[in-house]
Amino acid sequence: MRYVVRDPQGTVVSLHREAVPDAELLPLSHPDVQAFLHGQGGDAKSFAAMDADLVRVLEDLIDVLLRRNVFRITDLPLEAQVKLFERKHFRDNLQAHSLNLFAGQQAPVVADAVNPLAAGDVVPSDLVPLDWPASRDTLR
């Protein structure tokens, strides 16, 4: 059960574990609560979509910190390393099968605040240690 606060139109605008003024108590399975959690109400973005966006930001942040030698991948727990490498390889595979607008020519790379990589810089796929297992199954 959660406490929900509605706007004047009756749309759920916030969800609380504890009682707040003007809140009603609803079960998590209630359609209005589910609609709020999954972003089906108006312009609201779902928590899952926001989490996915945040994960991408964190991956990019980790890549930048690794490239700048702020820390090493081996400073992270083994489980975190495995998860990062799995996502990185998955994203690399997706990019390998995506539309290549620069087919037959090398894409221009310009180093700036938005794109800190310049020609010759270490790219994220180069950050995998040479002795890293080829698959997660070899860790068991």
Steps between C-alpha positions, in 0.01 A plus 500: 500500500619848412371848558426691180444868444284601205476826306163676449436283191542182706836397354754354743785749538698345785538172684600467866575221747374704792190711541510856369226765503220444246626152404293190452613145568510271194651155435801478268288296259248784454490615133565865592811404701624277216437777245702741713788254544515414131460854371168450324361828619559791262858618452634306797804286426503157660743419777638216287574739213665747737708220653611384155605856413690533827678168445623627163626820661683300769659272238624803308629658821691183588649493148620861536652434843678190366633686194634779721661246736302626798450135595551156350233247414669261743420744784137392467364178652512202264120490471493864389776434247306207353181707469681792339678277249180315414318829430797640309524192277123504447510868398800437274310219327196724454717770345665248270161416350369856482480730199843633405463844344875523440534175301821501299646796683623565849266699719647834605598510867532837665603533863297752692300526822217291355723236336818466710644228274744609233680291242740260671329515839418184686146393415282315752548160333878539552445516876440126531805335661678252273460221755126562542294181449319476168169424667336513837484119512877480544467684833305219663 
